[in-house]
Amino acid sequence: MNNYSTIIFDLDGTLLDTLQDLHTAVNYALAAHHFPQRSLAEVRSFLGNGVGYLVQKCLPEDTSAEVYEQVLETFRPYYFAHSMDQTKPYDGVLDAIAALKAKGKRMGIVSNKPDEAVQDLHKLYFAPAGVDVAVGESPSVRRKPDPAGVFAAIARLGAEPSEAVYVGDSEVDLETARRAGLPCIAVAWGFRDVDFLSQAGAGTIISHPRELLQLL
């Protein structure tokens, strides 16, 4: 794979460990509306499709659209106020990004988080290490697995899809890469394990960020 000049990363579960803060925030919102709490394992299994999907999956199936919106509106401000309490890059991620940058790789982030939050996290952690652009969900960019964000990031990097590889941690990322026509490297340190990724069709799975240097 080392002929690829451009790397597109997922954010949550790939570069950034956000699980604890998301778990705390969704349980805060559930408790505020008198719903049962969810376990860390449950929340982990619901991640990958954005916060709206997370909240929906944490609620009982018969919850009305009106109540869903109320819970989501409780979740959003709490999460964004506490999104950095325990969140941090996975061990080895920033070193791997810096080493890839030194090899001349162009790098971008595409996330299902709201774009404003993605830009803040990019500036804080990943721009200093060498990631050039970041794209989050916005009115003009649909959530993954729609490949629009991937194509936008590749274009902003001055690259072509044929030069790019996608790195992510979930079935959503595998489908995003497929729709974009990109090869995918799946990571097993995030929100899905090796067995799940294999069953979802991942062809290349790595267990530590340093393995990216061997592949790319």
C-alpha positions as CSV (number, residue, x, y, z in Angstrom):
1,M,0.0,0.0,0.0
2,N,3.0,2.3,0.3
3,N,2.3,4.0,-3.1
4,Y,-0.6,6.0,-1.6
5,S,0.3,9.6,-1.0
6,T,-2.9,10.6,0.8
7,I,-4.5,9.3,3.9
8,I,-8.1,10.0,5.1
9,F,-8.7,9.2,8.7
10,D,-11.9,8.7,10.6
11,L,-11.8,10.6,14.0
12,D,-13.7,8.9,16.9
13,G,-12.5,5.4,17.5
14,T,-9.6,5.8,15.1
15,L,-7.5,8.8,16.1
16,L,-9.4,9.9,19.2
17,D,-10.8,7.9,22.2
18,T,-14.1,9.7,22.9
19,L,-16.0,6.8,24.4
20,Q,-15.9,7.8,28.1
21,D,-17.2,11.4,27.4
22,L,-19.9,10.1,25.0
23,H,-21.0,7.5,27.6
24,T,-21.2,10.1,30.4
25,A,-23.1,12.6,28.2
26,V,-25.7,10.2,26.8
27,N,-26.4,8.9,30.3
28,Y,-26.8,12.4,31.6
29,A,-29.4,13.1,28.9
30,L,-31.2,9.8,29.5
31,A,-31.4,10.5,33.3
32,A,-32.6,14.0,32.7
33,H,-35.6,12.5,30.9
34,H,-36.1,9.5,33.3
35,F,-34.8,6.8,30.9
36,P,-32.6,3.9,32.1
37,Q,-28.9,4.2,31.9
38,R,-26.8,2.5,29.2
39,S,-23.6,0.5,29.8
40,L,-20.2,1.5,28.3
41,A,-20.4,-1.6,26.0
42,E,-23.8,-0.6,24.7
43,V,-22.7,2.9,24.0
44,R,-19.6,1.6,22.2
45,S,-21.7,-0.6,20.0
46,F,-23.9,2.4,19.0
47,L,-21.1,4.7,17.9
48,G,-20.0,5.5,14.3
49,N,-23.1,7.1,12.8
50,G,-23.1,10.4,14.6
51,V,-24.7,11.6,17.9
52,G,-28.3,11.6,16.6
53,Y,-28.0,7.9,15.9
54,L,-26.3,7.3,19.3
55,V,-29.2,9.0,21.2
56,Q,-31.8,7.2,19.1
57,K,-30.3,3.8,19.8
58,C,-30.0,4.5,23.5
59,L,-33.7,5.2,23.8
60,P,-36.5,2.6,23.9
61,E,-37.8,1.6,20.4
62,D,-41.2,3.1,21.0
63,T,-39.9,6.6,21.9
64,S,-41.7,9.3,20.1
65,A,-39.9,11.7,17.7
66,E,-40.8,14.6,20.0
67,V,-39.2,13.0,23.0
68,Y,-36.2,11.9,21.0
69,E,-35.6,15.5,20.0
70,Q,-35.9,16.6,23.6
71,V,-33.3,14.1,24.7
72,L,-31.0,15.0,21.9
73,E,-31.3,18.7,22.8
74,T,-30.3,17.9,26.3
75,F,-27.4,15.7,25.1
76,R,-25.8,18.2,22.7
77,P,-24.9,21.1,25.0
78,Y,-23.8,18.8,27.8
79,Y,-21.6,16.8,25.5
80,F,-20.0,19.8,23.9
81,A,-19.3,21.3,27.3
82,H,-17.7,18.1,28.5
83,S,-16.3,16.6,25.3
84,M,-12.7,17.0,26.4
85,D,-13.0,15.8,30.0
86,Q,-11.5,12.4,29.3
87,T,-11.1,12.4,25.5
88,K,-7.6,12.1,24.1
89,P,-5.7,10.6,21.1
90,Y,-5.0,6.9,21.3
91,D,-1.5,6.0,22.3
92,G,0.8,6.2,19.4
93,V,-1.5,8.1,17.1
94,L,0.3,11.5,17.1
95,D,3.7,9.9,16.7
96,A,2.4,7.9,13.7
97,I,0.9,11.0,12.1
98,A,4.2,12.9,12.6
99,A,6.1,10.1,11.0
100,L,3.8,9.8,8.1
101,K,4.0,13.6,7.6
102,A,7.8,13.2,7.5
103,K,7.4,10.7,4.8
104,G,5.6,13.3,2.7
105,K,2.0,11.9,3.2
106,R,-1.0,14.3,2.9
107,M,-3.6,13.6,5.6
108,G,-7.1,14.6,6.3
109,I,-9.9,13.8,8.8
110,V,-13.5,13.0,7.9
111,S,-15.9,12.6,10.8
112,N,-19.6,12.3,11.6
113,K,-19.2,14.8,14.4
114,P,-20.6,18.3,13.8
115,D,-18.0,20.3,11.8
116,E,-17.5,22.9,14.5
117,A,-16.4,20.3,17.0
118,V,-14.2,18.5,14.4
119,Q,-12.4,21.8,13.6
120,D,-11.7,22.4,17.3
121,L,-10.3,18.9,17.8
122,H,-8.2,19.2,14.6
123,K,-6.6,22.4,15.7
124,L,-5.9,21.1,19.2
125,Y,-4.4,17.8,18.4
126,F,-4.0,16.9,14.8
127,A,-3.0,20.0,12.8
128,P,0.2,20.4,14.9
129,A,1.1,16.7,14.2
130,G,0.7,17.1,10.5
131,V,-3.0,16.6,9.5
132,D,-3.8,19.2,6.8
133,V,-7.6,19.3,6.7
134,A,-10.6,18.2,8.6
135,V,-14.3,17.8,7.5
136,G,-17.2,17.2,9.8
137,E,-21.0,16.9,9.3
138,S,-22.6,20.1,8.1
139,P,-25.5,21.2,5.9
140,S,-23.3,20.8,2.9
141,V,-21.6,17.5,3.8
142,R,-23.7,14.5,4.6
143,R,-22.8,11.9,7.2
144,K,-20.8,8.9,6.4
145,P,-21.2,6.4,4.8
146,D,-22.0,9.0,2.2
147,P,-18.6,9.6,0.6
148,A,-19.0,13.4,0.1
149,G,-16.8,14.3,3.0
150,V,-14.1,12.0,1.8
151,F,-14.1,13.5,-1.6
152,A,-14.2,17.0,-0.1
153,A,-11.1,16.3,2.0
154,I,-9.2,14.7,-0.9
155,A,-9.9,17.7,-3.1
156,R,-8.8,20.2,-0.4
157,L,-5.6,18.2,-0.1
158,G,-5.0,18.7,-3.8
159,A,-5.1,15.0,-4.5
160,E,-7.1,12.5,-6.5
161,P,-9.1,9.5,-5.1
162,S,-6.8,7.1,-6.9
163,E,-4.0,8.4,-4.6
164,A,-5.9,7.9,-1.3
165,V,-6.4,5.3,1.3
166,Y,-9.0,5.4,4.1
167,V,-8.4,4.5,7.8
168,G,-11.3,3.8,10.1
169,D,-12.6,1.6,12.9
170,S,-16.1,0.6,12.1
171,E,-18.5,-0.9,9.6
172,V,-19.5,2.6,8.8
173,D,-15.9,3.3,7.7
174,L,-15.7,0.2,5.7
175,E,-18.9,1.2,3.8
176,T,-17.6,4.7,3.4
177,A,-14.4,3.5,1.8
178,R,-16.3,1.2,-0.4
179,R,-18.6,3.9,-1.7
180,A,-15.7,6.2,-2.2
181,G,-13.8,3.5,-4.1
182,L,-10.8,3.6,-1.7
183,P,-8.9,0.8,0.0
184,C,-9.5,0.7,3.7
185,I,-7.2,0.0,6.6
186,A,-9.3,-1.0,9.7
187,V,-8.0,-0.3,13.2
188,A,-8.8,-2.7,16.1
189,W,-8.1,-0.3,19.0
190,G,-11.3,1.7,18.5
191,F,-15.0,0.9,18.8
192,R,-15.0,-2.5,17.1
193,D,-12.8,-5.6,17.6
194,V,-11.0,-7.8,15.1
195,D,-13.7,-10.4,14.8
196,F,-16.4,-7.8,14.1
197,L,-14.2,-6.1,11.6
198,S,-13.3,-9.3,9.8
199,Q,-17.0,-10.3,9.6
200,A,-17.8,-6.9,8.3
201,G,-15.4,-7.5,5.4
202,A,-12.2,-5.7,6.5
203,G,-9.3,-7.0,4.4
204,T,-6.5,-5.2,6.3
205,I,-6.7,-4.8,10.1
206,I,-4.0,-3.3,12.3
207,S,-3.7,-3.3,16.1
208,H,-1.3,-0.3,16.7
209,P,-0.8,3.0,14.9
210,R,2.8,2.3,14.2
211,E,1.7,-0.4,11.7
212,L,0.6,2.4,9.4
213,L,4.2,3.2,8.8
214,Q,4.8,-0.3,7.6
215,L,1.8,-0.2,5.3
216,L,2.1,3.4,4.0
